[in-house]
Amino acid sequence: MKTGKILVFTLAVIALTITGCSQRKAVEGVTRAQIDSVSYAMGINLGNSLKQAGMDVVDLDIVMATMQEVFDGKEPRFEPEEAEKIIRSFMANRREFMAKKNLEEGTKFLEDNKKNVDVVELPNGLQYKIITQGEGAKPVAQDTVKVHYRGTTVDGKEFDSSYKTGEPATFPLDRVIAGWTEGLQELNEGTKAMLYIPTEMAYGARGSRTTAPNAVLIFEVELLEVRPAQPQPQPETIK
């Protein structure tokens, strides 16, 4: 399903829930508390969907009023197809603007950051800073690593953290973004460091579920363990 259709569908479902609640209609087999809870939960889903799609700039008063008109049977100003086209066009323009803005801000951040004496910049543009030096071995790309991490964007907004879950992440080093693959190979086991990852070594112009297009990513990482790759058994030679 296209993103525009997903948003239209989500808005419609939210409208149905909110309308039913605002009118305080009795629903067979459903308690008032259940209606309140699902209404609140749907509000969370809608808010997250709009934020992730770059639609958090919409006027919620207009959204709510329009949804009420739809359920009151009033004639909308736009047909569904036109509404979807408007949403898609807005999202594309918004994404293009944010991609350009993030690229400019990220480039400036990295240019300023590399001037710090404790920051090392690699030829590929990746930067890192050692906080606590470990004494273990450095991993290679084929190894599996166990790490604690916290990820933010250049404005300090956190988008991911293993500290919040209380569980370190374990993964093959060659199965993640290039900034992690390259950056962790610079660290000894037991090291705590900061990684400053250019957008081309992160998620690039496409972004991800939790990061905007062209975002430069900053990770605080602790390399807790390096698990060397196991040698693959060689096929027997037929004599």
N, C-alpha and C positions, 0 to 999 in steps of 0.2 A: 504494500500500500504506500502511495506517495506521501511525503511529509505533510503536504497541504491537506490531503484527505484525512490524515491522522489527526491533525489539529481540528479540522472541521468536525470530525466524528467525536473527538474528545469534548469539544465545546458543546455539542449537541447533548451528549450524555450528561455533562455537568448541568446543563440547562434543565434537563428533565428532572434531575435530582433536586436542584435548588428550587425549581418551580413547585414541585410537589411539597417541599418542606415549607416554603414561604406561605403557601396557601393552607398549610396545616391540614391537609387531606388525610383522612383515615385510610390506612392501607391494610388490607386483610393479611393477617399473619406476620405483621411487622410492627415492632414497638416504636414509640417515639424516640427512645434512646438509640435504637438501631438506625433510624433515619438520620438522627443528628450525627452519629458516628460516621456513617457512610458518606454523608454530605461533606463532613470535614475531610475525610480521606480523599474524596474526589477533588476537593479544593487543593490538597497537597499535590496530587497527580497533575492537575491542570497547571498549577504554578511551576512545578518542575519542568513540565513539557514546554511551556512557554519560554522559560529561562534557557533551557538547553537549545531551543530553536532560535534564540536571539529575538524572541518576541516579547520580552519583558518590558518593552516600551509602550505596549498597547494601553489604551485608556480602559480600565476595567469597568468604569461606570457605563461607558458606551456598550461594552460587551454585554454586561448584565441587562441593560435596558433593551438591547436588541434581542437577546435570548427570550426575554419576557414577551416581547412583541410577537416573536415566532410562535410561542406556545399559546398566545392569545388569539392566534389565527390572523394576525395582521399581515398585509402584503409587504414583503421585504423589498428593499431598494435594489438588491442584487439577486439574480438567479444563482443557484448553487454553483454552477460552472464558473460564473463570473467571480463569485466570492473566492473560489479556490484559486483562480488565476491571480486575483489581487494578493492573496496570501503568498503564493509562490513568488510573485514578482517582488514583493516587499522583502521576503526572506533572502532572496538572491542578492538584492541590493544591499541589505543589511550585512550579509555575510561578506560581500566584496569590500564594503567599507571597513568592517572589523579586521579583515585579513590585512588590508593595507596599513591600518592603524597599528595593529599588533606587530607587524614586520618593522615598521619605523621605530616603535618604542623598544622592541627587543634588540634591534641593531644598536641603538644608542646605549642601551643598558650594557651590552657586551663590550662595546667600545670603552665605556667608562670603567667597567668592572676589571678589565685586564690591566688597568693602570695600578691596581693594588699590588703591592710587592709580594704578598703571599698567594696570589692567584697565578696559576700556571695555565698558559694557553697552548694547545696542541696545534699542529699545522692544519688540521681539519676544522679548526674554529672552536672545538670543545674546550671548556675551561673547568678547572677544578681547584679546590683549596683544601689542604689537609688541616683537620681540626685536632685529631689525635692519631698519632702514627702507630700502626700495628707492626708486628714483627713476623707475621706468618708469610706464607707464599702468596705470590700474585696469581690470580686465575688466568686461564686462557679461554678463548671464546667457546671451546667445546665443554668446559667445566660447568658444573651446577653450583650455584651460590645460594647462600642463605643470608638475607639482609633485613634490617629494619630501615624504614625510609619515611620521609615526609616530603610531599611534592607541592610546590607553590608556583604561581606565575610571578612575573616581575613586580606586580603591584602588591605582592604578599598574600594573595588569596590562595588558601589551601584547597587542593582538588583531590588529594589522595593521601592516605597515611596508614601504614601498618601499625603505628603506635596506638591508634584509636581502637583497633581490633585486639591489640595485645598479642598478636601472632606475627612473627617474622614471615617474610615471603621467601619461598624457595623456587628457583626456576633455572633452566638451562640458560647460560649467558648469551647464547646465540639466538635466543627466541624472543628477545625484547627489542625495544627501539635502539637504534645505533648508538645513541648517546650513552645508554647504559652499557652496551656491549663494549664500547671503546673505553668509557670512563672507568669502569670497575677493573679493567685490566691494568690500570695505573696504580691500583691500591693493593696494599698487602692485607692479608687476613688480619682482622682485628682493628683495622683503620676506620676512623670516622671522618667523613669529608663532605664537602659541598660540591655538587656537580652543576655546572651552568651549561645548559644544552641548547645550541642553536636550533631554530625551528626545522631546518633541513635534516637534523639528526634526531628529531622528535616525531611529531605527527604532521608537520608541513602545513600546506594550505588546506588540507582536508580536515584538520583538527581531529578530535576524538569525542567520545561521549561526554567527557568531563573537561575538555580543554578546547579553547577557541582556535579558529584557524590561524596559522602562522605564529602561535604562541611560543615564546622562549620559556623553557621550563627550568626550574631550580629544584634540586633534590638534596636534602640532607640524608646521607646514607651511612649506615654502619655495616661493614662487611664482616658478618659474624662467623661465616664458615665457607671454606672452599672445598668442594667435593670433586676431585679429579675425575675426568671422564674415564669410563671403563673401556679398555681396549676391546674392539670387536673381534669375535672369533674368526679366524681365517678358514675358508673352505678347504676341505681335505683335497690333496692333490691325487688324482687317479693315476696309479702307476701301471 
